[in-house]
Structures are given as structure tokens and as C-alpha cells.
Amino acid sequence: MGVIFYGDKGCLHIGSGDEYKIFDKKNNVIKEVKTDIVTDSLNRVNPSQQLDAIHFDNFFDGIRKGSSLAAPAEAGHKCTLLMQLANISLRTGRTLNINPDNGHIIKDKDAQKYWSRKYEKGWEPKV
């Protein structure tokens, strides 16, 4: 669980809370930071209690039980899209022209190269 940021010299994996690991290109751990925070996934008041656990539980309940989502999937899509476009803009070093109806990059083949990634055979996502 968590998020991984890939860079030219390795990657950063942010797990739960304040924990993270930095890996080099050969997948060796360069740095590891752990936390002693105990998560109470029922505590909806204190943000330090890792509210992401509540979101994950809610999302899986939506899949398994048909429960209503606390945050609409479209809102998550928009937040993720904005971050991806910001990363592409940073990598290309310029402002991007975006179609406001679908979020796609307009007339910029170099930026469009960052829109997806190449997967190893057998690991391609199947939708």
C-alpha cells in the first residue's frame, strides 16, 4: 500500500503515515524511515491517524458491497489527472495545452510521450 515515485536514479516508496523507502536503480534500499504512529482507522477526527485507511476501506466496500463512496471516483480522477499533467509539464519544462473536456494534451507529441509507460511483457494492465 502506498505510492511510488520513479526517478532517473531510483524510486521513492511512501507507505503509510510518515514511512518511506528510497531505492536505487538496482532496487537496493538507500534510505528507510519508519514511524511509530499507531493507526486507528475508526478515528475520523485526527488527520494524523492516516485517514487514507478509511478511504481504502470505503472504496473496497463499494466494490464488495455496493456501498456509497465517500469521495466520488470522478473527483479522484480529476485530482490524479492534475498531478500527472503537472509532472508532465515539469518534465517537458513548459506549459501544456489541455482539452478541458477530457484532460488530454493538445498538439504536443513530446509531452504526450509521458502520458503512458512501457510495461514488461505479461505485466500490461488489462482493462
C-alpha positions in Angstrom: 0.0 0.0 0.0 1.2 3.5 -0.7 2.6 5.4 -3.7 5.8 5.1 -5.7 7.6 8.0 -7.5 10.0 6.9 -10.2 13.1 8.9 -11.0 16.2 8.7 -13.2 18.3 7.3 -10.3 15.8 5.1 -8.5 12.4 5.4 -6.8 10.7 6.6 -3.6 8.0 4.4 -2.0 5.8 6.2 0.6 3.9 3.7 2.6 1.5 4.5 5.4 2.0 7.6 7.6 5.4 9.1 7.7 7.2 5.9 6.5 9.2 5.8 3.3 12.0 4.0 1.4 14.4 5.2 -1.2 15.7 2.6 -3.7 18.5 2.9 -6.2 18.2 1.6 -9.8 19.1 -1.9 -8.7 16.3 -2.0 -6.1 18.7 -1.6 -3.2 17.3 0.3 -0.2 19.3 3.5 0.1 17.3 5.0 3.0 14.4 3.8 5.1 12.4 5.9 7.5 9.9 4.2 9.9 7.3 5.6 12.2 5.9 4.5 15.5 2.4 6.0 14.9 -0.3 3.6 15.6 -3.2 3.8 13.2 -6.8 3.9 14.4 -8.8 3.6 11.2 -12.0 4.4 13.1 -10.7 7.8 14.2 -12.2 10.2 11.7 -11.3 13.4 13.6 -7.5 13.4 13.8 -5.8 13.6 10.3 -2.6 12.2 11.8 -4.4 8.9 12.2 -3.9 8.2 8.5 -7.3 8.8 7.0 -6.3 7.0 3.8 -7.1 3.7 5.6 -10.7 4.9 5.8 -10.8 5.8 2.1 -9.4 2.4 1.2 -12.0 0.6 3.3 -14.7 2.7 1.8 -13.5 2.0 -1.7 -13.4 -1.8 -1.2 -16.8 -1.7 0.5 -18.1 0.0 -2.6 -16.7 -2.8 -4.8 -17.7 -5.7 -2.5 -21.0 -4.5 -1.0 -22.1 -1.7 -3.3 -21.7 0.9 -0.6 -21.7 4.6 -1.5 -18.3 6.1 -1.9 -17.3 8.9 0.5 -15.3 10.6 -2.4 -16.7 10.1 -5.9 -14.4 8.3 -8.3 -14.6 11.3 -10.7 -13.1 13.6 -8.0 -10.2 11.2 -7.5 -9.7 11.1 -11.3 -9.6 14.9 -11.5 -7.1 15.1 -8.7 -4.8 12.4 -10.2 -5.1 13.9 -13.7 -4.0 17.3 -12.4 -0.9 15.8 -10.7 0.0 13.8 -13.7 -0.3 16.8 -16.0 1.8 18.9 -13.6 4.5 16.2 -13.7 4.4 16.1 -17.5 4.7 19.9 -17.6 7.7 19.8 -15.2 9.4 17.1 -17.3 8.9 18.9 -20.6 9.8 22.3 -19.0 6.8 24.1 -20.5 3.1 24.9 -20.2 0.8 22.3 -21.6 -2.3 23.0 -23.7 -5.1 20.8 -22.4 -8.5 19.9 -23.7 -10.8 20.9 -20.8 -13.5 18.4 -21.8 -11.3 15.3 -21.5 -7.9 16.4 -19.9 -5.9 15.3 -22.9 -2.7 17.1 -24.0 -3.3 19.0 -27.3 -0.7 19.1 -30.1 2.4 18.2 -28.1 4.0 14.9 -29.2 6.9 15.2 -26.7 4.6 15.8 -23.8 2.3 13.0 -25.0 5.1 10.5 -24.6 4.8 10.8 -20.9 1.1 10.0 -20.9 1.7 6.3 -20.6 4.5 3.9 -19.8 6.0 0.8 -21.4 5.3 -2.4 -19.4 7.3 -5.6 -19.3 5.6 -8.4 -21.3 3.0 -10.1 -19.1 2.6 -7.0 -16.8 0.5 -4.9 -19.1 -2.7 -3.6 -17.4 -5.8 -5.3 -18.7 -8.9 -3.1 -18.7 
